[in-house]
Amino acid sequence: QVAESGGGLVQAGGSLRVSCVASGLTFSTTYMSWFRQAPGKEREFVAGIRWNPRSINYVDSVKGRFTISGDNAKNTVYLQMNSLKPEDTAVYYCLVSTHYRGDTEYTNPLKYNHWGQGTQVTVSS
């Protein structure tokens, strides 16, 4: 029901765009976010978008380099990643909530009730 695409291998300084589509959901999405997990590390919030009221959040390490965008009507979200660094290497997961609307816990994966299988992003130095 949640499918990511667009990962791959890129050199440091390059760009990639990953996409996520949520389908077959009983309720409309409220939040769609990207998390990532690098080998040996915990899953971390990267960027998220709340549709109504609209808000966008980023983890500090990607501000100015990554841009999240999307289409609420299509349950689609994108993550444009520029100026990629080797430390951005991870599996990127799309997490979707159909109920959470708050302002403070969007970094908590437990607030999301759907997630995809992930797409690998590898940045070589």
N, C-alpha and C positions, 0 to 999 in steps of 0.2 A: 504493500500500500504506500510505502515511501521509498522512492527510488532516486539514488544519486547517480550522477554521471559527470564526466569531464576531468577526472583526475589524470595524472600522468607524470612524466619525468621532464624536468626543466632545469636549466642552469640557473645558478644564483643570479639575481637581477632580472630574471624573466617573469613572465606572467602566465597565469592560468585562470580559467573560469570553471567553477563547478556549479552544477545545477541540481535542483531537487524538485520532484513533483510528488505531491500527496494525492492519492486517488482512492475512491471507494470508501471514504470516511462517512460515518453516520452524521457527524456534526461538522460545522464549519471550523476552520482553524482559527486560533486566536494568536498563537505565537509560532513562528518557524525560525529555528536557530541552527547554527552550525557549531558543532563541537569537534574537537580533534583529539586523537590519542597517539602519542609517539611511543615507540618501544620502551618498555620499562617505566613509563610515566602514566599518571592518572589522566582520565579523560578531562579535557578542559573546554570551557566555553570560549568560542571565538567571536561570534557575531550573531545578533538576533534581531528580528523584526516583529513588532506587535502591530496588528492591523488597526485596532480601534480601542482607545485612541492610539494613533500611530506613533510609534517610537522605535528608535534604532539604537542598539548598544554594541560596543566593541570591547574586547579585552585590550588593555593598554598596548600590548606588544604588537598589535596589528593596526592600530590607529594611523591613518594617513597612508596606509599601503593597501588595505582591503576595503572593499565596498560591498555591502549587502543590499540587494534590491529584490523586488518580486511583484507578483500580481496576486492579490487576495482572491479575486474571482476564479483564478486558475489554480489556486493552491500551489503556487510555484515560487521558489526563491532561488536566487543566484548569489554566488560569492565570487566577485572579481578580485583576484589576488595579484597585486603588482609588487615589484621590487622584492621578489621572493628570496628568502634566506634559507640556508641549510637547516636551521632550527625550525623552519616551518614544515619540515618533513613529518608526515603523520598520516594516519587514516582519518579522513574527514567524514563526519557523520551528520546527517540532517535529522534533527529532532523536531517533532511537531506536537503542539498541544491543541486540544479542542476545548479546553476549559479554563486554563490559567490566564488571568488578565492583569496580574499585579505588576508592581514596579521594582521589586527588590530581589526576587528569587529566580529570575530568568536564567541565572547561571547554574541552577540546580537541576541536574538531569531528571530528578524525580518529578519535576513539574510538567514533564512532557509524557504523553501517553502513546506516542508512535515514534518509531525511528527506523532508519534504513540500515542497510548492510555496510555502508561506508564505501568510500572511494579513496584509493591511495594517491597521495601527492608526495613526490620525491623531488627534492631540490639538491642538485649536485653543486659542489663547490668548485 
